[in-house]
Amino acid sequence: MLIDKLQSIYERFQYLEERMSDPSVVNNIEEYSKISKEYKDLKEITDNFLIYKSTQEAFNQAKEMVSDPEWREMAQSEIERLKGELELLEEKLKLLLIPKDPEDTKDVIFEIRSGTGGDEASIFAGDLYRMYTRYFDTHNMKYEVLDVNEGNVGGYNKVVLDVSGENVFGKLKYESGAHRVQRVPKTEAQGRVHTSAATVVVMPKMELEEVNINKSELRVDTFRSSGAGGQHVNKTESGVRFTHIPTNIVAESTDSRSQHKNREIAFNRLLQKMQEAQVYKYETEVASKRRSLVGTGDRSDKIRTYNYPQNRITDHRINLTLYNLTDVMNGNLDEIIEALQVADNAEKLKGEIE
């Protein structure tokens, strides 16, 4: 199944290569750009597939040579070497087949909030802040505090960061959810282990698109103004109304006696209304996404547990348990993040090669 899919990609690559030399495509900038982008996207897979095919051919030849006593020892050595190369190439091709999430390259808004647990939850939120900012520093990520609400005895009730760098969302997106801590709080006088929680939200930064209006999507009406203005305004259709048909957003103007001027005013009002609608939609989507990412923030609603007495950290989504909590809290999150990426890729790969 894997080879069939790779062969299909290779054939598509060859077709695109032919199209790129077609004069009708070369002279069409938009089409050429579209085809060349797909060609570039498929090139790495194709190059590695061709290496795989040539290695497979050499492997088959070595197997045939085993029957010859004169070449048996050398052939057996080649078989072992080529078998290892084929396994590595196959794993690489599987990873290359996984569609890249375009959001992975985006910068993020990173939010940490204290959950259940009172002051200890705020202190733990502060510990998470320290852990993540150390991780950012070691991975050349820049961050800026956008909003902060400090806890009563330390830590944070809420801290919001703008984090930028290379493939930031791709590395941090698995951190969203409820983080549970089990330890003796600084605020606990009797030395009992408590369980508290904090929530983390990682959202890719969305750029608001520039509003572009297609004239074919506009309906323009002119009408006679009413109210103050005397006979001239009442008898002349100087009022202008724009309706953006896809969104049904309406803007009009009767401010001027000049229809030309009213067209300009009404059009600018339409642009403003469409921008406001876009901002509202964006903010609504962000709020909805935040709710879906953090759950309730309760101790039982967890993605990861930080157990201090046993120096243990457990990610419940992939049943990963490590006994290096001290290192993790110092920002050494690579092992956990890489394990989550591998698990995610494995799930995606099932759909790609089935």
N, C-alpha and C positions, 0 to 999 in steps of 0.2 A: 504493500500500500504506500509506504514511504517513497520507494523508488518510482512508482507510477506518478505520484504527485510531483516529484522532482523532475521527471521526464516531461511532464506537462508544462512546468515552469520553464524548462529549457527550450521547449518548442515555442512558447510564447516569447521568450527572449530573442530567439532567432527571427521571429516574425517582426518584432519591434525594430530589430537591427536593419531589416530590409526596408521597413517603412521610413526609417530615418534617412535613407539614401534616395527616397522617392522625391523628385523635384516638386510635386504638388504639396508634399508635407514640408519640405525645406522652406518653401516660399510662404507657408502659412505659420506665422510666428506662434500663434496660440496653440495650434495642433502640435507643432514641433516641440514646444515646451512641455506639453502634456505627455507626449510619447517619450521624450528624453528623460523625464522624471521617472516614469515607470521603468524604463530601461535601466536607469541608474539604481533603482530600488532592487531590481532582480539580479544585478551583475554579481554581487558577492555570493549569492546562493548558486548562481550558474557556474561561477569560477570554481567553487568548492565541489560542486557536483561533477564537473569534468575531471577534477583531481581524483575524486572518489571512483569514477568510472575507470580511469587509467590504472589506479591502484588495484581495483577489483580484477581488471584484466591481467595484471602482473601476478596477482594472487592465484588466479586460475591456471596461469602458465606454470607457476611453481608447483602447483598440485599435480599437474601432468608430468612434470620432471621427476617426481618422487619415485615413480616406477622404474626409472633408469638407475641401476646401481652406481654408475659412475657419477651421477649428479645428485644422488639422494641426500647426502649430508648437507650440501649447499642449499638444495631446494627446501629441505626441512627448516633450515635457518631462515631462509627468505619467507617461508610460510608464517613463522612465528612473528617476524618483524612486520610483515604486511598485515597480518591479522590485527595487531595492535594499532597500526595506522588506520585501518578501516573502521575500527571501533571508535577511535577518536574523531574521525571525519564524520561518522554517522551521528555522533552526539552533537557535533558542531552544526551539522545540517538541520537536525531537529530544532535546535535553538534558533537558527536563522529562519525557520519556517513560522515561528511564532510571530503573529502580527505585532508590530510596535504600536504601543498606545501613544497617540500624538500628544496626550496631556503629560506624559512622563517628563518631557523637556521643560515644562512650565515651572515658574517660580511659585511659591505657595504663601498662603496666609496660615500661620501655625498658631493654634490657640491651646492654652492649658488652663483648666479650671479646676478648683477644688470641688470634690463631690461630697458624699456622706462621710462623716467622721469629724466634723467641727474643726477645731484649730489644727489637729493633727493632719487633716486632709489638706489644709492650706500649706502646712510645712512640707508635706509630700509633694504638692504641686511645685513648691520651690526647689525641691530636690530634682524633680523631673526637668525643670527649667535649666538647672545647672548641668544635668546629664546631656540634654539636647544641645545646649550651646557649646559644650565641649566637643560634641560630635560635629557640629557645624564647623567649628574652628579647624578640626583635623581633616575636614573634607573640603576646605576652601569655600565654604558657603558664607555669604555675608548675611547678617541679620540686623534688623532694626525694630526696636520696641515701638509698637503703635499705640498700645493701650495697656495700662497696668492698674491693678487694684490689690494692694498689699493686704496680707492677713494681719490679724490682731496681735499674734505672737511670733510672727515671722512667716516667710513663704508668701504665697499669693492666693487670693481668691480667684483672680483672673489675670492672665498676661497674654497679650496678642502680639505676634511677631510677623514681620515681613521677611521671608527668607528667600535668597536668590543665589544662583550658581548653576552648575551643570547637572542636568537631569535630577533636579531637586525633588519634584513630585514623585518621580520613579523610585527614588530611594526612601522617601518619607511617607508615602501613602498608606503603608501598612500600619502606621502608628496610631491611626484614628481608632478611638474606642475608650472603654473604661479600663484604667490601670489600678490594680488593687495592691495595697501594701499591708504586710503583716509584720509588726514589730512592737517593741515597747516604746510608746511615745515619750517625747521629752516632757510632755505635760502630765504624764502618769507617775504618780508618787509611789505606787505600790508594786511597780515592776511587772505588770500584767501585759501580755501581748494583745494588742488591739488590731482590728482590721479597718482600714479606711480606704478611700478611693479618690481618684482624680480623673478627669476626662481630657483627652487630647483630640483635637480636630485638625486635620490637614486638608486644606482645600486649594486646588490649583487656582492661580490668579487668572481671572478672565478679563481680557481687555474689551472695553465697550467699543463696539464697531462704529465707525463713522457712518452717520445716517446718509444714505444715498437714495434718492427718490427717482424712480423711473417715471417719465412723463405719461407713459401708457397706463400707469396705475393711479393716475389722478383724474378726478372729475372737477371741472371748474364751472361754477355758476356765478352769474352776475345778477344783481337785484337792486331794486330801488331802496335807498336808505330811508329810515323813518326817524322821527324825533327832530331835534334841533338841526337847523341848517337852512331853513327857508325853502322857497320854491325850487331852487336849483337842485338841491339834494333829493327832494321828493320826486322830481320829474326825470332825473337822469339815473341810469343803472350803473352807479359808481361803486356800489358795494360788491365785494368779491368774496366768494366762499370756495375753499379747497377741501375736497374729501379724498383721503387716501383710501382707496377701495379695499386693499387687502386687510387693513386694520380698522377701517371705518372711523379713523381719527379725522375730526373736522376742525378747521380753523377759518376764521373770516375777519374781514375788516371793513368798517365804514368810516374810518377815522379821517379820511381825506376826501375832498371833492373829486380828486383825480383817480380814475379807475386804475391807471398804471401804478400809482403810488399804493393804492389799496392791495393790488396784486402782490407787491413786494412785501408789504406788512403782513398780509395773510400767509404768504409762503414762509416767512421767517417764523411766524407763530406755529405753523404746522411742523416745521423742523424742531422747534423747541418742545412741542407736545410729544413728538415721536421719540426724541431723546429722553424725555421724562418717563415715557412708557417703557423704554428699553432699560433705564436705570431701575425702575420699579420691578420689572420682570427679573432682572439680574439679582436684585436684593432678595426677592421672594424665593428664587431658586437657591441662593446661598443659605437662607434660613432653613429651607426644606432639607437641603443636603446636610446641614449641620445637625439637625434633629435625627436624621437617618444614621449619621455616623457615630453619635455618642450614646444612643440609647437613653437610659434613664439616669446614668451616672451612679447607680446603686452599686454596693459592694458585690452583689451577686451577678451583675451585668458586666462581665470582665473579659478582656482579651489577654491580659497578662497579669501574673502575680509576682510580686517582689517580696520574698520571705527573708527577712534580715537574720533571724536566729540561726537559720540553716545556710545562710549565704547562697540561697537558691533563687533562680528566676525561671518561671515557667510561662511559655507562650501556649495558651490553650487551643489556639486554632490549628496548630500543627503538632501538638503534643511534644513540644521541645522543652526539655529541662536541662539547665546548666547550673553548675555550682561555682559561678564566678560573678556573683552579684556586685561585689566591690568594684571589679573592673568595669562592669556594665554601667554602674552609676557614675563612673569617671568618664563616660562617653564612648566606651568601646562596644558599640552596638553592631559592628559589622557582621559578626557570626549570626546574630538573630535576623538581621535584615536580609542577609544573603540566603538564609534558610527559608525565609518567607518568600523571597523572589523565586527560588528553585521550586517550591511547592506550587506557587502561582503559575509558573511556566509549565510545570508538569500537567496541571489541569487544562491549561490552554492548549497544550500540545495534543491532548487526547482528542479534542475537537478538530484539530488541524489534520491529523493523519488517519482518522477513522473514516 
